[in-house]
């Protein structure tokens, strides 16, 4: 279960509770004591929901990874056909700004498993093990060959159709179109320091 699905589930669940409370308060003739108790119970769930969402912050993000980042470590999970599990690549990275300075705390990201990505990540891990600082760059301008782009679109459409009978998608499931050819690793560039005034 990914982070997006859990957040959506918590949000929808709380919205249903709030809607039930509104129904009890406005459209029923139950005793006012019951209305007060229902209101107190609903308000009491606010910190619980806040705590639950806060706990999700440690889960890997399934959103797009930054265009420039410092790679700290990675873990690869091989696909398991017997259990029907897709492979995943988890990157522990820190975003960099345009001058190569770290932005915010490190964060974990998950990417779809692919042989090309595994080769790149293993190479980067080897350099990190030797003490090198590794910088990753996403080139969003990278153009896919037309036949590759069409095959990728067909594959995504097929994956969406398999999520649910009738081809409906499941809430919280993202279909990633990340392509490993967009990602390059290299030794980290030094931050750009401002020039001193004369």
C-alpha beads as a LAMMPS data file, in Angstrom:
LAMMPS data file: protein, C-alpha beads

198 atoms
197 bonds

1 atom types
1 bond types

-500.0 500.0 xlo xhi
-500.0 500.0 ylo yhi
-500.0 500.0 zlo zhi

Masses

1 110.0

Atoms # bond

1 1 1 0.000 0.000 0.000
2 1 1 1.653 3.237 -1.070
3 1 1 1.575 6.584 0.658
4 1 1 -0.851 8.200 -1.796
5 1 1 -3.441 5.450 -1.246
6 1 1 -3.200 5.693 2.545
7 1 1 -3.541 9.487 2.550
8 1 1 -6.573 9.285 0.253
9 1 1 -8.113 6.599 2.465
10 1 1 -7.662 8.714 5.600
11 1 1 -9.089 11.788 3.877
12 1 1 -12.158 9.986 2.524
13 1 1 -12.776 8.239 5.849
14 1 1 -12.716 11.503 7.760
15 1 1 -14.948 13.185 5.166
16 1 1 -17.512 10.395 5.624
17 1 1 -17.442 10.829 9.400
18 1 1 -17.905 14.604 9.015
19 1 1 -20.815 14.039 6.592
20 1 1 -22.449 11.628 9.058
21 1 1 -22.070 14.217 11.800
22 1 1 -23.698 16.890 9.635
23 1 1 -26.584 14.506 8.936
24 1 1 -27.049 13.788 12.650
25 1 1 -26.991 17.472 13.563
26 1 1 -29.250 18.788 10.810
27 1 1 -31.650 16.077 9.693
28 1 1 -32.396 13.875 12.682
29 1 1 -34.456 14.348 15.808
30 1 1 -32.249 12.433 18.208
31 1 1 -31.694 13.822 21.681
32 1 1 -29.371 16.809 21.912
33 1 1 -27.057 14.850 24.249
34 1 1 -26.396 12.332 21.465
35 1 1 -25.673 15.182 19.055
36 1 1 -23.168 16.677 21.481
37 1 1 -21.461 13.302 22.004
38 1 1 -21.244 12.738 18.230
39 1 1 -19.704 16.186 17.774
40 1 1 -17.140 15.584 20.534
41 1 1 -16.223 12.185 19.059
42 1 1 -15.719 13.676 15.603
43 1 1 -13.587 16.530 16.903
44 1 1 -11.541 14.041 18.939
45 1 1 -10.572 12.186 15.744
46 1 1 -8.838 15.292 14.343
47 1 1 -5.549 14.683 16.250
48 1 1 -5.743 10.972 15.379
49 1 1 -5.961 11.762 11.662
50 1 1 -3.181 14.327 12.012
51 1 1 -1.005 11.721 13.757
52 1 1 -1.800 9.108 11.107
53 1 1 -0.813 11.383 8.236
54 1 1 2.330 12.368 10.154
55 1 1 3.339 8.714 10.405
56 1 1 3.185 8.449 6.605
57 1 1 6.008 10.937 6.167
58 1 1 8.541 8.165 6.604
59 1 1 7.169 6.112 3.694
60 1 1 8.870 6.388 0.295
61 1 1 7.327 8.999 -1.971
62 1 1 5.818 7.854 -5.262
63 1 1 5.905 11.386 -6.703
64 1 1 8.429 12.569 -9.284
65 1 1 11.987 12.685 -7.990
66 1 1 13.858 16.025 -8.077
67 1 1 15.684 16.942 -11.278
68 1 1 18.966 17.273 -9.395
69 1 1 19.850 15.412 -6.205
70 1 1 22.602 13.925 -4.064
71 1 1 22.219 10.149 -3.857
72 1 1 22.850 8.840 -0.340
73 1 1 21.920 5.163 -0.737
74 1 1 19.546 2.788 -2.518
75 1 1 17.824 -0.552 -2.155
76 1 1 16.552 -2.779 -4.932
77 1 1 13.612 -5.180 -4.528
78 1 1 13.518 -7.854 -7.219
79 1 1 10.171 -8.711 -8.847
80 1 1 8.530 -11.852 -7.481
81 1 1 6.314 -13.486 -10.101
82 1 1 5.152 -16.225 -7.708
83 1 1 3.709 -13.707 -5.260
84 1 1 2.671 -11.253 -7.989
85 1 1 4.905 -8.498 -6.608
86 1 1 6.418 -5.895 -8.881
87 1 1 10.009 -4.919 -8.298
88 1 1 10.876 -1.527 -6.838
89 1 1 13.982 0.624 -6.564
90 1 1 14.171 2.798 -3.463
91 1 1 16.473 5.820 -3.543
92 1 1 17.461 7.785 -0.444
93 1 1 18.288 11.214 -1.853
94 1 1 18.610 14.904 -1.012
95 1 1 17.351 17.470 -3.505
96 1 1 19.823 20.075 -4.802
97 1 1 19.092 23.580 -6.018
98 1 1 20.489 25.150 -9.191
99 1 1 23.735 26.010 -7.356
100 1 1 24.142 22.434 -6.030
101 1 1 23.229 23.278 -2.422
102 1 1 21.038 20.791 -0.500
103 1 1 17.346 21.710 -0.264
104 1 1 15.421 20.293 2.688
105 1 1 16.027 16.986 4.480
106 1 1 16.850 13.715 2.705
107 1 1 13.857 11.720 1.489
108 1 1 13.133 8.244 0.152
109 1 1 11.643 7.791 -3.317
110 1 1 10.430 4.671 -5.082
111 1 1 10.901 3.997 -8.782
112 1 1 9.635 1.113 -10.921
113 1 1 12.091 -1.760 -11.319
114 1 1 13.994 -2.018 -14.598
115 1 1 17.261 -3.658 -15.633
116 1 1 18.688 -0.377 -16.969
117 1 1 17.941 1.418 -13.708
118 1 1 19.482 -1.418 -11.666
119 1 1 22.741 -1.137 -13.626
120 1 1 22.915 2.628 -13.046
121 1 1 22.050 2.419 -9.350
122 1 1 24.518 -0.420 -8.672
123 1 1 27.278 1.599 -10.354
124 1 1 26.403 4.643 -8.235
125 1 1 26.345 2.532 -5.047
126 1 1 29.810 1.218 -5.870
127 1 1 31.168 4.763 -6.104
128 1 1 29.424 5.754 -2.865
129 1 1 31.035 2.739 -1.146
130 1 1 34.417 4.064 -2.283
131 1 1 33.721 7.415 -0.602
132 1 1 32.529 9.377 -3.633
133 1 1 29.622 11.801 -3.426
134 1 1 27.198 11.029 -6.251
135 1 1 24.839 13.446 -7.935
136 1 1 21.836 12.325 -9.948
137 1 1 20.274 14.362 -12.734
138 1 1 16.937 13.887 -14.461
139 1 1 16.890 15.096 -18.066
140 1 1 13.206 15.679 -18.781
141 1 1 14.059 16.816 -22.301
142 1 1 15.297 13.325 -23.148
143 1 1 13.306 12.232 -26.167
144 1 1 12.212 8.639 -26.551
145 1 1 12.221 7.045 -29.997
146 1 1 8.729 7.071 -31.486
147 1 1 8.336 3.298 -31.382
148 1 1 9.528 3.195 -27.753
149 1 1 7.102 5.968 -26.765
150 1 1 4.205 4.123 -28.416
151 1 1 5.155 0.837 -26.726
152 1 1 5.383 2.625 -23.364
153 1 1 1.928 4.169 -23.846
154 1 1 0.437 0.759 -24.701
155 1 1 2.110 -0.802 -21.646
156 1 1 0.712 1.896 -19.340
157 1 1 -2.766 1.491 -20.821
158 1 1 -2.561 -2.286 -20.275
159 1 1 -1.432 -1.798 -16.653
160 1 1 -4.354 0.535 -15.987
161 1 1 -6.762 -2.006 -17.467
162 1 1 -5.418 -4.720 -15.174
163 1 1 -5.967 -2.701 -12.010
164 1 1 -9.692 -3.414 -11.958
165 1 1 -12.203 -5.277 -14.103
166 1 1 -13.595 -2.879 -16.679
167 1 1 -10.372 -0.907 -16.830
168 1 1 -11.044 1.422 -13.915
169 1 1 -8.035 2.607 -11.963
170 1 1 -7.636 2.126 -8.233
171 1 1 -7.391 5.248 -6.075
172 1 1 -3.878 5.920 -4.884
173 1 1 -2.116 3.882 -7.574
174 1 1 0.202 5.941 -9.730
175 1 1 1.334 4.639 -13.096
176 1 1 4.885 5.863 -13.428
177 1 1 6.221 6.816 -16.840
178 1 1 9.742 7.257 -15.448
179 1 1 12.296 6.096 -17.991
180 1 1 15.817 5.172 -16.796
181 1 1 17.345 6.887 -19.842
182 1 1 16.382 10.226 -18.251
183 1 1 18.574 9.521 -15.195
184 1 1 22.327 9.970 -15.078
185 1 1 24.721 9.636 -12.141
186 1 1 28.059 11.410 -11.822
187 1 1 30.413 12.583 -9.103
188 1 1 28.808 15.471 -7.250
189 1 1 29.630 18.934 -8.487
190 1 1 30.888 21.453 -5.943
191 1 1 28.358 24.081 -4.824
192 1 1 28.592 27.386 -6.641
193 1 1 29.945 29.957 -4.230
194 1 1 29.110 33.635 -4.708
195 1 1 31.918 35.863 -5.873
196 1 1 33.372 38.116 -3.180
197 1 1 32.930 41.857 -3.674
198 1 1 36.104 43.664 -4.615

Bonds

1 1 1 2
2 1 2 3
3 1 3 4
4 1 4 5
5 1 5 6
6 1 6 7
7 1 7 8
8 1 8 9
9 1 9 10
10 1 10 11
11 1 11 12
12 1 12 13
13 1 13 14
14 1 14 15
15 1 15 16
16 1 16 17
17 1 17 18
18 1 18 19
19 1 19 20
20 1 20 21
21 1 21 22
22 1 22 23
23 1 23 24
24 1 24 25
25 1 25 26
26 1 26 27
27 1 27 28
28 1 28 29
29 1 29 30
30 1 30 31
31 1 31 32
32 1 32 33
33 1 33 34
34 1 34 35
35 1 35 36
36 1 36 37
37 1 37 38
38 1 38 39
39 1 39 40
40 1 40 41
41 1 41 42
42 1 42 43
43 1 43 44
44 1 44 45
45 1 45 46
46 1 46 47
47 1 47 48
48 1 48 49
49 1 49 50
50 1 50 51
51 1 51 52
52 1 52 53
53 1 53 54
54 1 54 55
55 1 55 56
56 1 56 57
57 1 57 58
58 1 58 59
59 1 59 60
60 1 60 61
61 1 61 62
62 1 62 63
63 1 63 64
64 1 64 65
65 1 65 66
66 1 66 67
67 1 67 68
68 1 68 69
69 1 69 70
70 1 70 71
71 1 71 72
72 1 72 73
73 1 73 74
74 1 74 75
75 1 75 76
76 1 76 77
77 1 77 78
78 1 78 79
79 1 79 80
80 1 80 81
81 1 81 82
82 1 82 83
83 1 83 84
84 1 84 85
85 1 85 86
86 1 86 87
87 1 87 88
88 1 88 89
89 1 89 90
90 1 90 91
91 1 91 92
92 1 92 93
93 1 93 94
94 1 94 95
95 1 95 96
96 1 96 97
97 1 97 98
98 1 98 99
99 1 99 100
100 1 100 101
101 1 101 102
102 1 102 103
103 1 103 104
104 1 104 105
105 1 105 106
106 1 106 107
107 1 107 108
108 1 108 109
109 1 109 110
110 1 110 111
111 1 111 112
112 1 112 113
113 1 113 114
114 1 114 115
115 1 115 116
116 1 116 117
117 1 117 118
118 1 118 119
119 1 119 120
120 1 120 121
121 1 121 122
122 1 122 123
123 1 123 124
124 1 124 125
125 1 125 126
126 1 126 127
127 1 127 128
128 1 128 129
129 1 129 130
130 1 130 131
131 1 131 132
132 1 132 133
133 1 133 134
134 1 134 135
135 1 135 136
136 1 136 137
137 1 137 138
138 1 138 139
139 1 139 140
140 1 140 141
141 1 141 142
142 1 142 143
143 1 143 144
144 1 144 145
145 1 145 146
146 1 146 147
147 1 147 148
148 1 148 149
149 1 149 150
150 1 150 151
151 1 151 152
152 1 152 153
153 1 153 154
154 1 154 155
155 1 155 156
156 1 156 157
157 1 157 158
158 1 158 159
159 1 159 160
160 1 160 161
161 1 161 162
162 1 162 163
163 1 163 164
164 1 164 165
165 1 165 166
166 1 166 167
167 1 167 168
168 1 168 169
169 1 169 170
170 1 170 171
171 1 171 172
172 1 172 173
173 1 173 174
174 1 174 175
175 1 175 176
176 1 176 177
177 1 177 178
178 1 178 179
179 1 179 180
180 1 180 181
181 1 181 182
182 1 182 183
183 1 183 184
184 1 184 185
185 1 185 186
186 1 186 187
187 1 187 188
188 1 188 189
189 1 189 190
190 1 190 191
191 1 191 192
192 1 192 193
193 1 193 194
194 1 194 195
195 1 195 196
196 1 196 197
197 1 197 198
